[in-house]
Amino acid sequence: MSKKWQKTGIKIKTGTAEGDFRDRSFNNLAEDVAPEKIFAFAGIVAQLTGEPHIETAVTVSSELNEEE
């Protein structure tokens, strides 16, 4: 079986002063993006919004094929 990368996306969750949460999604990340870069980007989003960074979820989509 072979595995072929398709796409990577992230969802950054920030919190508000009222206790609510906001999810911001970003798609089309590079295949081999380093976790440090993802966390740095999440920090930039938090700084720009003025809301604290709560968590970041990374989604990687791959295609599986049976080898013949």
C-alpha positions, 0 to 999 in steps of 0.5 A, a space after each residue: 500500500 502506498 500513501 500520497 500526501 494531498 493537503 494539510 490544514 490547521 484550525 487555531 482556537 482562540 478565546 474571548 474575554 467573555 469565555 467564548 471560543 473562535 476557530 480560524 481555519 487555514 488551508 494549503 500548508 506545505 507538506 512538511 511544515 515544522 510544528 514550531 512554525 505552526 505554533 509561531 503562526 498561531 501566536 501571530 494570529 493571537 497577537 493580531 486578534 488580541 485573543 489568547 491562543 487556546 489550541 491548534 489542530 493539524 489535519 493532514 489528508 492523504 490518499 491510500 493506494 493498493 500497490 499492484 
